[in-house]
Amino acid sequence: MIEQIYTAGKIISNHWGYDQTNIDFYKITKRKGNFVTLEPLKSIEKSDGALTMTGTTIPGAPKPAGKIIRRKVHTRDGKESGIAVESYGWASLWDGQPEHYSSYG
């Protein structure tokens, strides 16, 4: 039996983008079998400086009009490996540390 690490209450970070790194955070609100229910969270960003387009971000409060979604937890080599939130990007458990992002404008 595979150990479930994606459980209710955990936060995941979804990394995606082309020529930049976007990060979206979600809170797992429910787990049933191989599926989780995700609530989108606001991102709290801290810029590296006025002239840069990089910085760090951490999860904040739930988005007021955020769409609750249900996604499958994927496994690899007998372990839970992540969640494909969209057709792009890959989400894994947030380790509690600020995530690095980059943007254009």
Biopython code that builds the backbone (N, CA, C, O; Angstrom):
import numpy as np
from Bio.PDB.StructureBuilder import StructureBuilder

atoms = [
    (1, "MET", "N", (0.835, -1.182, 0.000)),
    (1, "MET", "CA", (0.000, 0.000, 0.000)),
    (1, "MET", "C", (0.888, 1.256, 0.000)),
    (1, "MET", "O", (1.885, 1.332, 0.718)),
    (2, "ILE", "N", (0.507, 2.208, -0.803)),
    (2, "ILE", "CA", (1.269, 3.452, -0.936)),
    (2, "ILE", "C", (0.906, 4.413, 0.192)),
    (2, "ILE", "O", (-0.271, 4.634, 0.479)),
    (3, "GLU", "N", (1.940, 4.989, 0.835)),
    (3, "GLU", "CA", (1.713, 5.961, 1.898)),
    (3, "GLU", "C", (1.126, 7.236, 1.301)),
    (3, "GLU", "O", (1.660, 7.778, 0.334)),
    (4, "GLN", "N", (0.021, 7.713, 1.883)),
    (4, "GLN", "CA", (-0.615, 8.939, 1.418)),
    (4, "GLN", "C", (0.060, 10.147, 2.067)),
    (4, "GLN", "O", (-0.005, 10.328, 3.283)),
    (5, "ILE", "N", (0.713, 10.976, 1.234)),
    (5, "ILE", "CA", (1.331, 12.193, 1.763)),
    (5, "ILE", "C", (0.539, 13.438, 1.384)),
    (5, "ILE", "O", (0.715, 14.495, 1.990)),
    (6, "TYR", "N", (-0.329, 13.320, 0.388)),
    (6, "TYR", "CA", (-1.196, 14.427, -0.022)),
    (6, "TYR", "C", (-2.533, 14.276, 0.710)),
    (6, "TYR", "O", (-3.463, 13.645, 0.206)),
    (7, "THR", "N", (-2.610, 14.860, 1.890)),
    (7, "THR", "CA", (-3.778, 14.693, 2.757)),
    (7, "THR", "C", (-4.401, 16.049, 3.085)),
    (7, "THR", "O", (-3.792, 17.098, 2.877)),
    (8, "ALA", "N", (-5.619, 16.003, 3.598)),
    (8, "ALA", "CA", (-6.354, 17.222, 3.951)),
    (8, "ALA", "C", (-5.529, 18.093, 4.898)),
    (8, "ALA", "O", (-4.920, 17.607, 5.851)),
    (9, "GLY", "N", (-5.528, 19.405, 4.602)),
    (9, "GLY", "CA", (-4.798, 20.366, 5.415)),
    (9, "GLY", "C", (-3.436, 20.737, 4.856)),
    (9, "GLY", "O", (-2.891, 21.780, 5.214)),
    (10, "LYS", "N", (-2.873, 19.904, 3.984)),
    (10, "LYS", "CA", (-1.558, 20.191, 3.392)),
    (10, "LYS", "C", (-1.702, 21.238, 2.283)),
    (10, "LYS", "O", (-2.762, 21.381, 1.674)),
    (11, "ILE", "N", (-0.614, 21.959, 2.043)),
    (11, "ILE", "CA", (-0.571, 22.967, 0.986)),
    (11, "ILE", "C", (0.366, 22.478, -0.104)),
    (11, "ILE", "O", (1.437, 21.938, 0.173)),
    (12, "ILE", "N", (-0.056, 22.677, -1.359)),
    (12, "ILE", "CA", (0.784, 22.319, -2.501)),
    (12, "ILE", "C", (1.124, 23.593, -3.280)),
    (12, "ILE", "O", (0.377, 24.571, -3.261)),
    (13, "SER", "N", (2.263, 23.555, -3.959)),
    (13, "SER", "CA", (2.646, 24.663, -4.831)),
    (13, "SER", "C", (2.760, 24.138, -6.259)),
    (13, "SER", "O", (3.388, 23.111, -6.518)),
    (14, "ASN", "N", (2.136, 24.870, -7.175)),
    (14, "ASN", "CA", (2.103, 24.505, -8.586)),
    (14, "ASN", "C", (3.005, 25.456, -9.365)),
    (14, "ASN", "O", (2.742, 26.657, -9.415)),
    (15, "HIS", "N", (4.062, 24.932, -9.970)),
    (15, "HIS", "CA", (5.026, 25.721, -10.731)),
    (15, "HIS", "C", (4.727, 25.590, -12.216)),
    (15, "HIS", "O", (4.542, 24.482, -12.721)),
    (16, "TRP", "N", (4.680, 26.715, -12.914)),
    (16, "TRP", "CA", (4.407, 26.682, -14.348)),
    (16, "TRP", "C", (4.890, 27.970, -15.006)),
    (16, "TRP", "O", (5.167, 28.957, -14.325)),
    (17, "GLY", "N", (4.989, 27.955, -16.323)),
    (17, "GLY", "CA", (5.339, 29.148, -17.077)),
    (17, "GLY", "C", (6.366, 28.879, -18.148)),
    (17, "GLY", "O", (7.085, 27.881, -18.112)),
    (18, "TYR", "N", (6.422, 29.785, -19.099)),
    (18, "TYR", "CA", (7.381, 29.723, -20.198)),
    (18, "TYR", "C", (8.210, 31.000, -20.133)),
    (18, "TYR", "O", (7.654, 32.096, -20.215)),
    (19, "ASP", "N", (9.507, 30.883, -19.990)),
    (19, "ASP", "CA", (10.422, 32.015, -19.817)),
    (19, "ASP", "C", (10.175, 32.795, -18.533)),
    (19, "ASP", "O", (10.682, 33.906, -18.376)),
    (20, "GLN", "N", (9.427, 32.244, -17.647)),
    (20, "GLN", "CA", (9.202, 32.825, -16.323)),
    (20, "GLN", "C", (8.679, 31.705, -15.432)),
    (20, "GLN", "O", (8.268, 30.656, -15.927)),
    (21, "THR", "N", (8.692, 31.924, -14.134)),
    (21, "THR", "CA", (8.206, 30.910, -13.207)),
    (21, "THR", "C", (7.031, 31.481, -12.419)),
    (21, "THR", "O", (7.196, 32.382, -11.597)),
    (22, "ASN", "N", (5.855, 30.945, -12.682)),
    (22, "ASN", "CA", (4.655, 31.311, -11.946)),
    (22, "ASN", "C", (4.412, 30.250, -10.881)),
    (22, "ASN", "O", (4.711, 29.074, -11.084)),
    (23, "ILE", "N", (3.870, 30.673, -9.753)),
    (23, "ILE", "CA", (3.592, 29.735, -8.675)),
    (23, "ILE", "C", (2.193, 29.993, -8.135)),
    (23, "ILE", "O", (1.853, 31.114, -7.756)),
    (24, "ASP", "N", (1.390, 28.940, -8.106)),
    (24, "ASP", "CA", (0.055, 28.999, -7.524)),
    (24, "ASP", "C", (0.029, 28.045, -6.338)),
    (24, "ASP", "O", (0.601, 26.956, -6.387)),
    (25, "PHE", "N", (-0.644, 28.471, -5.270)),
    (25, "PHE", "CA", (-0.764, 27.631, -4.083)),
    (25, "PHE", "C", (-2.196, 27.138, -3.933)),
    (25, "PHE", "O", (-3.150, 27.832, -4.287)),
    (26, "TYR", "N", (-2.328, 25.926, -3.402)),
    (26, "TYR", "CA", (-3.630, 25.318, -3.140)),
    (26, "TYR", "C", (-3.592, 24.606, -1.795)),
    (26, "TYR", "O", (-2.557, 24.078, -1.388)),
    (27, "LYS", "N", (-4.720, 24.597, -1.118)),
    (27, "LYS", "CA", (-4.842, 23.828, 0.112)),
    (27, "LYS", "C", (-5.691, 22.597, -0.188)),
    (27, "LYS", "O", (-6.747, 22.696, -0.813)),
    (28, "ILE", "N", (-5.218, 21.440, 0.264)),
    (28, "ILE", "CA", (-5.990, 20.209, 0.106)),
    (28, "ILE", "C", (-7.076, 20.216, 1.186)),
    (28, "ILE", "O", (-6.776, 20.220, 2.379)),
    (29, "THR", "N", (-8.326, 20.218, 0.757)),
    (29, "THR", "CA", (-9.419, 20.264, 1.725)),
    (29, "THR", "C", (-10.031, 18.894, 1.992)),
    (29, "THR", "O", (-10.676, 18.679, 3.018)),
    (30, "LYS", "N", (-9.819, 17.964, 1.048)),
    (30, "LYS", "CA", (-10.400, 16.626, 1.216)),
    (30, "LYS", "C", (-9.631, 15.632, 0.358)),
    (30, "LYS", "O", (-9.112, 15.972, -0.705)),
    (31, "ARG", "N", (-9.571, 14.410, 0.839)),
    (31, "ARG", "CA", (-8.949, 13.326, 0.070)),
    (31, "ARG", "C", (-9.905, 12.151, 0.064)),
    (31, "ARG", "O", (-10.415, 11.750, 1.110)),
    (32, "LYS", "N", (-10.148, 11.597, -1.123)),
    (32, "LYS", "CA", (-10.966, 10.394, -1.248)),
    (32, "LYS", "C", (-10.313, 9.507, -2.298)),
    (32, "LYS", "O", (-10.297, 9.840, -3.483)),
    (33, "GLY", "N", (-9.780, 8.389, -1.858)),
    (33, "GLY", "CA", (-9.068, 7.495, -2.760)),
    (33, "GLY", "C", (-7.835, 8.176, -3.314)),
    (33, "GLY", "O", (-7.005, 8.681, -2.559)),
    (34, "ASN", "N", (-7.711, 8.191, -4.645)),
    (34, "ASN", "CA", (-6.565, 8.820, -5.296)),
    (34, "ASN", "C", (-6.841, 10.265, -5.711)),
    (34, "ASN", "O", (-6.071, 10.846, -6.475)),
    (35, "PHE", "N", (-7.923, 10.844, -5.218)),
    (35, "PHE", "CA", (-8.302, 12.194, -5.614)),
    (35, "PHE", "C", (-8.321, 13.141, -4.422)),
    (35, "PHE", "O", (-8.666, 12.760, -3.304)),
    (36, "VAL", "N", (-7.935, 14.408, -4.697)),
    (36, "VAL", "CA", (-7.956, 15.450, -3.675)),
    (36, "VAL", "C", (-8.825, 16.608, -4.164)),
    (36, "VAL", "O", (-8.958, 16.839, -5.366)),
    (37, "THR", "N", (-9.412, 17.327, -3.213)),
    (37, "THR", "CA", (-10.142, 18.549, -3.501)),
    (37, "THR", "C", (-9.231, 19.698, -3.103)),
    (37, "THR", "O", (-8.696, 19.718, -1.994)),
    (38, "LEU", "N", (-9.053, 20.664, -4.018)),
    (38, "LEU", "CA", (-8.106, 21.756, -3.827)),
    (38, "LEU", "C", (-8.810, 23.100, -3.773)),
    (38, "LEU", "O", (-9.692, 23.387, -4.582)),
    (39, "GLU", "N", (-8.410, 23.922, -2.806)),
    (39, "GLU", "CA", (-8.913, 25.284, -2.675)),
    (39, "GLU", "C", (-7.771, 26.243, -3.026)),
    (39, "GLU", "O", (-6.713, 26.180, -2.400)),
    (40, "PRO", "N", (-7.960, 27.135, -4.016)),
    (40, "PRO", "CA", (-6.891, 28.054, -4.379)),
    (40, "PRO", "C", (-6.623, 29.079, -3.279)),
    (40, "PRO", "O", (-7.545, 29.567, -2.625)),
    (41, "LEU", "N", (-5.342, 29.395, -3.091)),
    (41, "LEU", "CA", (-4.927, 30.363, -2.082)),
    (41, "LEU", "C", (-4.303, 31.586, -2.756)),
    (41, "LEU", "O", (-3.735, 31.486, -3.844)),
    (42, "LYS", "N", (-4.415, 32.725, -2.104)),
    (42, "LYS", "CA", (-3.722, 33.925, -2.580)),
    (42, "LYS", "C", (-2.221, 33.716, -2.400)),
    (42, "LYS", "O", (-1.785, 32.931, -1.557)),
    (43, "SER", "N", (-1.443, 34.431, -3.206)),
    (43, "SER", "CA", (0.014, 34.419, -3.064)),
    (43, "SER", "C", (0.450, 35.740, -2.457)),
    (43, "SER", "O", (-0.011, 36.804, -2.869)),
    (44, "ILE", "N", (1.337, 35.669, -1.480)),
    (44, "ILE", "CA", (1.917, 36.866, -0.887)),
    (44, "ILE", "C", (3.327, 36.988, -1.448)),
    (44, "ILE", "O", (4.218, 36.211, -1.105)),
    (45, "GLU", "N", (3.514, 37.984, -2.322)),
    (45, "GLU", "CA", (4.787, 38.133, -3.020)),
    (45, "GLU", "C", (5.665, 39.206, -2.390)),
    (45, "GLU", "O", (5.183, 40.226, -1.901)),
    (46, "LYS", "N", (6.958, 38.947, -2.418)),
    (46, "LYS", "CA", (7.958, 39.904, -1.955)),
    (46, "LYS", "C", (8.988, 40.040, -3.062)),
    (46, "LYS", "O", (9.732, 39.102, -3.348)),
    (47, "SER", "N", (9.027, 41.224, -3.689)),
    (47, "SER", "CA", (9.935, 41.477, -4.801)),
    (47, "SER", "C", (11.382, 41.542, -4.318)),
    (47, "SER", "O", (11.662, 41.938, -3.187)),
    (48, "ASP", "N", (12.293, 41.142, -5.206)),
    (48, "ASP", "CA", (13.721, 41.250, -4.902)),
    (48, "ASP", "C", (14.218, 42.690, -4.995)),
    (48, "ASP", "O", (15.333, 42.983, -4.564)),
    (49, "GLY", "N", (13.415, 43.587, -5.548)),
    (49, "GLY", "CA", (13.803, 44.992, -5.675)),
    (49, "GLY", "C", (12.987, 45.690, -6.735)),
    (49, "GLY", "O", (12.310, 45.041, -7.532)),
    (50, "ALA", "N", (13.048, 47.011, -6.750)),
    (50, "ALA", "CA", (12.229, 47.814, -7.656)),
    (50, "ALA", "C", (12.511, 47.545, -9.130)),
    (50, "ALA", "O", (11.597, 47.627, -9.951)),
    (51, "LEU", "N", (13.737, 47.229, -9.478)),
    (51, "LEU", "CA", (14.090, 47.059, -10.884)),
    (51, "LEU", "C", (14.165, 45.599, -11.320)),
    (51, "LEU", "O", (14.583, 45.308, -12.440)),
    (52, "THR", "N", (13.769, 44.695, -10.456)),
    (52, "THR", "CA", (13.812, 43.277, -10.821)),
    (52, "THR", "C", (12.397, 42.754, -11.051)),
    (52, "THR", "O", (11.417, 43.365, -10.624)),
    (53, "MET", "N", (12.312, 41.638, -11.718)),
    (53, "MET", "CA", (11.027, 40.975, -11.940)),
    (53, "MET", "C", (11.064, 39.591, -11.305)),
    (53, "MET", "O", (10.506, 38.626, -11.826)),
    (54, "THR", "N", (11.741, 39.529, -10.161)),
    (54, "THR", "CA", (11.856, 38.279, -9.429)),
    (54, "THR", "C", (11.553, 38.530, -7.965)),
    (54, "THR", "O", (11.518, 39.673, -7.508)),
    (55, "GLY", "N", (11.338, 37.464, -7.251)),
    (55, "GLY", "CA", (11.089, 37.579, -5.826)),
    (55, "GLY", "C", (10.707, 36.246, -5.242)),
    (55, "GLY", "O", (10.940, 35.192, -5.834)),
    (56, "THR", "N", (10.117, 36.312, -4.069)),
    (56, "THR", "CA", (9.651, 35.100, -3.405)),
    (56, "THR", "C", (8.170, 35.239, -3.102)),
    (56, "THR", "O", (7.633, 36.346, -3.049)),
    (57, "THR", "N", (7.527, 34.116, -2.909)),
    (57, "THR", "CA", (6.099, 34.104, -2.608)),
    (57, "THR", "C", (5.790, 32.984, -1.615)),
    (57, "THR", "O", (6.451, 31.946, -1.586)),
    (58, "ILE", "N", (4.768, 33.231, -0.807)),
    (58, "ILE", "CA", (4.265, 32.233, 0.145)),
    (58, "ILE", "C", (2.742, 32.209, 0.030)),
    (58, "ILE", "O", (2.148, 33.168, -0.463)),
    (59, "PRO", "N", (2.107, 31.137, 0.474)),
    (59, "PRO", "CA", (0.649, 31.086, 0.397)),
    (59, "PRO", "C", (-0.002, 32.001, 1.427)),
    (59, "PRO", "O", (0.520, 32.209, 2.522)),
    (60, "GLY", "N", (-1.158, 32.543, 1.045)),
    (60, "GLY", "CA", (-1.933, 33.389, 1.935)),
    (60, "GLY", "C", (-3.299, 32.786, 2.201)),
    (60, "GLY", "O", (-3.460, 31.566, 2.230)),
    (61, "ALA", "N", (-4.267, 33.642, 2.393)),
    (61, "ALA", "CA", (-5.646, 33.230, 2.675)),
    (61, "ALA", "C", (-6.300, 32.657, 1.419)),
    (61, "ALA", "O", (-5.807, 32.872, 0.312)),
    (62, "PRO", "N", (-7.394, 31.937, 1.582)),
    (62, "PRO", "CA", (-8.117, 31.441, 0.406)),
    (62, "PRO", "C", (-8.564, 32.590, -0.495)),
    (62, "PRO", "O", (-8.892, 33.673, -0.009)),
    (63, "LYS", "N", (-8.575, 32.353, -1.807)),
    (63, "LYS", "CA", (-9.064, 33.350, -2.751)),
    (63, "LYS", "C", (-10.577, 33.462, -2.569)),
    (63, "LYS", "O", (-11.262, 32.440, -2.528)),
    (64, "PRO", "N", (-11.115, 34.678, -2.459)),
    (64, "PRO", "CA", (-12.547, 34.851, -2.193)),
    (64, "PRO", "C", (-13.461, 34.169, -3.211)),
    (64, "PRO", "O", (-14.469, 33.570, -2.834)),
    (65, "ALA", "N", (-13.121, 34.255, -4.480)),
    (65, "ALA", "CA", (-13.961, 33.644, -5.514)),
    (65, "ALA", "C", (-13.233, 32.490, -6.184)),
    (65, "ALA", "O", (-13.490, 32.172, -7.345)),
    (66, "GLY", "N", (-12.322, 31.865, -5.445)),
    (66, "GLY", "CA", (-11.531, 30.777, -6.008)),
    (66, "GLY", "C", (-12.369, 29.546, -6.304)),
    (66, "GLY", "O", (-13.227, 29.156, -5.512)),
    (67, "LYS", "N", (-12.109, 28.941, -7.452)),
    (67, "LYS", "CA", (-12.846, 27.749, -7.881)),
    (67, "LYS", "C", (-12.251, 26.500, -7.229)),
    (67, "LYS", "O", (-11.069, 26.205, -7.406)),
    (68, "ILE", "N", (-13.065, 25.777, -6.483)),
    (68, "ILE", "CA", (-12.647, 24.509, -5.871)),
    (68, "ILE", "C", (-12.542, 23.472, -6.985)),
    (68, "ILE", "O", (-13.454, 23.337, -7.802)),
    (69, "ILE", "N", (-11.428, 22.738, -7.018)),
    (69, "ILE", "CA", (-11.219, 21.745, -8.066)),
    (69, "ILE", "C", (-10.856, 20.394, -7.463)),
    (69, "ILE", "O", (-10.415, 20.305, -6.317)),
    (70, "ARG", "N", (-11.048, 19.352, -8.253)),
    (70, "ARG", "CA", (-10.718, 17.985, -7.837)),
    (70, "ARG", "C", (-9.695, 17.437, -8.816)),
    (70, "ARG", "O", (-9.889, 17.503, -10.030)),
    (71, "ARG", "N", (-8.598, 16.893, -8.281)),
    (71, "ARG", "CA", (-7.529, 16.375, -9.133)),
    (71, "ARG", "C", (-6.993, 15.051, -8.588)),
    (71, "ARG", "O", (-7.142, 14.736, -7.407)),
    (72, "LYS", "N", (-6.365, 14.287, -9.483)),
    (72, "LYS", "CA", (-5.803, 12.989, -9.132)),
    (72, "LYS", "C", (-4.383, 13.145, -8.596)),
    (72, "LYS", "O", (-3.603, 13.953, -9.100)),
    (73, "VAL", "N", (-4.061, 12.369, -7.576)),
    (73, "VAL", "CA", (-2.693, 12.290, -7.058)),
    (73, "VAL", "C", (-1.974, 11.217, -7.872)),
    (73, "VAL", "O", (-2.444, 10.083, -7.973)),
    (74, "HIS", "N", (-0.832, 11.584, -8.451)),
    (74, "HIS", "CA", (-0.067, 10.660, -9.283)),
    (74, "HIS", "C", (0.990, 9.933, -8.456)),
    (74, "HIS", "O", (1.494, 10.455, -7.461)),
    (75, "THR", "N", (1.309, 8.730, -8.888)),
    (75, "THR", "CA", (2.338, 7.938, -8.208)),
    (75, "THR", "C", (3.436, 7.582, -9.207)),
    (75, "THR", "O", (3.222, 7.512, -10.417)),
    (76, "ARG", "N", (4.619, 7.361, -8.643)),
    (76, "ARG", "CA", (5.770, 6.933, -9.451)),
    (76, "ARG", "C", (6.674, 6.108, -8.558)),
    (76, "ARG", "O", (6.974, 6.501, -7.431)),
    (77, "ASP", "N", (7.097, 4.990, -9.052)),
    (77, "ASP", "CA", (7.987, 4.092, -8.318)),
    (77, "ASP", "C", (7.443, 3.759, -6.930)),
    (77, "ASP", "O", (8.202, 3.693, -5.963)),
    (78, "GLY", "N", (6.134, 3.552, -6.834)),
    (78, "GLY", "CA", (5.516, 3.145, -5.576)),
    (78, "GLY", "C", (5.333, 4.252, -4.551)),
    (78, "GLY", "O", (5.033, 3.972, -3.390)),
    (79, "LYS", "N", (5.511, 5.528, -4.965)),
    (79, "LYS", "CA", (5.352, 6.662, -4.050)),
    (79, "LYS", "C", (4.486, 7.729, -4.712)),
    (79, "LYS", "O", (4.458, 7.846, -5.937)),
    (80, "GLU", "N", (3.778, 8.508, -3.891)),
    (80, "GLU", "CA", (3.023, 9.635, -4.433)),
    (80, "GLU", "C", (4.008, 10.686, -4.906)),
    (80, "GLU", "O", (4.905, 11.085, -4.163)),
    (81, "SER", "N", (3.839, 11.145, -6.169)),
    (81, "SER", "CA", (4.836, 12.032, -6.754)),
    (81, "SER", "C", (4.350, 13.451, -7.008)),
    (81, "SER", "O", (5.179, 14.348, -7.161)),
    (82, "GLY", "N", (3.045, 13.694, -7.058)),
    (82, "GLY", "CA", (2.570, 15.046, -7.291)),
    (82, "GLY", "C", (1.180, 15.074, -7.886)),
    (82, "GLY", "O", (0.508, 14.052, -8.023)),
    (83, "ILE", "N", (0.768, 16.305, -8.242)),
    (83, "ILE", "CA", (-0.575, 16.529, -8.760)),
    (83, "ILE", "C", (-0.465, 17.438, -9.983)),
    (83, "ILE", "O", (0.180, 18.484, -9.925)),
    (84, "ALA", "N", (-1.090, 17.042, -11.081)),
    (84, "ALA", "CA", (-1.181, 17.894, -12.265)),
    (84, "ALA", "C", (-2.433, 18.751, -12.095)),
    (84, "ALA", "O", (-3.545, 18.295, -12.363)),
    (85, "VAL", "N", (-2.248, 19.986, -11.652)),
    (85, "VAL", "CA", (-3.396, 20.859, -11.391)),
    (85, "VAL", "C", (-4.038, 21.292, -12.701)),
    (85, "VAL", "O", (-5.263, 21.298, -12.821)),
    (86, "GLU", "N", (-3.226, 21.651, -13.676)),
    (86, "GLU", "CA", (-3.680, 22.018, -15.020)),
    (86, "GLU", "C", (-2.935, 21.136, -16.013)),
    (86, "GLU", "O", (-2.192, 20.239, -15.617)),
    (87, "SER", "N", (-3.134, 21.390, -17.298)),
    (87, "SER", "CA", (-2.420, 20.598, -18.302)),
    (87, "SER", "C", (-0.953, 21.007, -18.382)),
    (87, "SER", "O", (-0.157, 20.366, -19.067)),
    (88, "TYR", "N", (-0.611, 22.061, -17.687)),
    (88, "TYR", "CA", (0.764, 22.553, -17.617)),
    (88, "TYR", "C", (1.160, 22.623, -16.140)),
    (88, "TYR", "O", (0.291, 22.708, -15.272)),
    (89, "GLY", "N", (2.409, 22.589, -15.861)),
    (89, "GLY", "CA", (2.887, 22.692, -14.484)),
    (89, "GLY", "C", (2.769, 21.386, -13.714)),
    (89, "GLY", "O", (2.184, 20.409, -14.182)),
    (90, "TRP", "N", (3.329, 21.403, -12.552)),
    (90, "TRP", "CA", (3.338, 20.225, -11.684)),
    (90, "TRP", "C", (3.337, 20.701, -10.244)),
    (90, "TRP", "O", (4.141, 21.554, -9.869)),
    (91, "ALA", "N", (2.445, 20.159, -9.441)),
    (91, "ALA", "CA", (2.328, 20.580, -8.043)),
    (91, "ALA", "C", (2.881, 19.509, -7.117)),
    (91, "ALA", "O", (2.693, 18.311, -7.328)),
    (92, "SER", "N", (3.562, 19.978, -6.092)),
    (92, "SER", "CA", (4.067, 19.087, -5.056)),
    (92, "SER", "C", (3.844, 19.740, -3.701)),
    (92, "SER", "O", (3.443, 20.902, -3.624)),
    (93, "LEU", "N", (4.101, 18.998, -2.641)),
    (93, "LEU", "CA", (3.894, 19.545, -1.303)),
    (93, "LEU", "C", (4.775, 20.761, -1.073)),
    (93, "LEU", "O", (5.958, 20.756, -1.412)),
    (94, "TRP", "N", (4.187, 21.808, -0.490)),
    (94, "TRP", "CA", (4.950, 22.998, -0.136)),
    (94, "TRP", "C", (5.756, 22.684, 1.108)),
    (94, "TRP", "O", (5.227, 22.117, 2.064)),
    (95, "ASP", "N", (7.036, 23.047, 1.107)),
    (95, "ASP", "CA", (7.926, 22.709, 2.228)),
    (95, "ASP", "C", (7.969, 23.775, 3.312)),
    (95, "ASP", "O", (8.750, 23.662, 4.257)),
    (96, "GLY", "N", (7.142, 24.810, 3.191)),
    (96, "GLY", "CA", (7.089, 25.849, 4.215)),
    (96, "GLY", "C", (8.056, 26.995, 3.982)),
    (96, "GLY", "O", (8.060, 27.971, 4.733)),
    (97, "GLN", "N", (8.881, 26.881, 2.938)),
    (97, "GLN", "CA", (9.856, 27.921, 2.619)),
    (97, "GLN", "C", (9.337, 28.791, 1.469)),
    (97, "GLN", "O", (8.583, 28.309, 0.624)),
    (98, "PRO", "N", (9.740, 30.085, 1.428)),
    (98, "PRO", "CA", (9.331, 30.928, 0.297)),
    (98, "PRO", "C", (9.777, 30.316, -1.029)),
    (98, "PRO", "O", (10.876, 29.773, -1.140)),
    (99, "GLU", "N", (8.911, 30.414, -2.025)),
    (99, "GLU", "CA", (9.200, 29.897, -3.378)),
    (99, "GLU", "C", (9.678, 31.055, -4.244)),
    (99, "GLU", "O", (9.210, 32.181, -4.081)),
    (100, "HIS", "N", (10.598, 30.795, -5.155)),
    (100, "HIS", "CA", (11.126, 31.841, -6.035)),
    (100, "HIS", "C", (10.301, 31.909, -7.322)),
    (100, "HIS", "O", (10.015, 30.890, -7.950)),
    (101, "TYR", "N", (9.923, 33.148, -7.703)),
    (101, "TYR", "CA", (9.170, 33.365, -8.918)),
    (101, "TYR", "C", (9.901, 34.370, -9.806)),
    (101, "TYR", "O", (10.794, 35.083, -9.349)),
    (102, "SER", "N", (9.512, 34.417, -11.072)),
    (102, "SER", "CA", (9.978, 35.452, -11.982)),
    (102, "SER", "C", (8.798, 35.839, -12.873)),
    (102, "SER", "O", (7.891, 35.038, -13.098)),
    (103, "SER", "N", (8.820, 37.077, -13.377)),
    (103, "SER", "CA", (7.686, 37.534, -14.192)),
    (103, "SER", "C", (8.131, 38.573, -15.199)),
    (103, "SER", "O", (9.251, 39.080, -15.142)),
    (104, "TYR", "N", (7.244, 38.878, -16.112)),
    (104, "TYR", "CA", (7.452, 39.947, -17.091)),
    (104, "TYR", "C", (6.357, 40.966, -16.891)),
    (104, "TYR", "O", (5.228, 40.755, -17.334)),
    (105, "GLY", "N", (6.665, 42.063, -16.235)),
    (105, "GLY", "CA", (5.700, 43.149, -16.035)),
    (105, "GLY", "C", (4.892, 42.918, -14.871)),
    (105, "GLY", "O", (4.025, 43.732, -14.550)),
]
sb = StructureBuilder()
sb.init_structure("model")
sb.init_model(0)
sb.init_chain("A")
sb.init_seg("    ")
for serial, (resi, resn, name, xyz) in enumerate(atoms, 1):
    if name == "N":
        sb.init_residue(resn, " ", resi, " ")
    sb.init_atom(name, np.array(xyz, "f"), 0.0, 1.0, " ", f" {name:<3s}", serial, name[0])
structure = sb.get_structure()
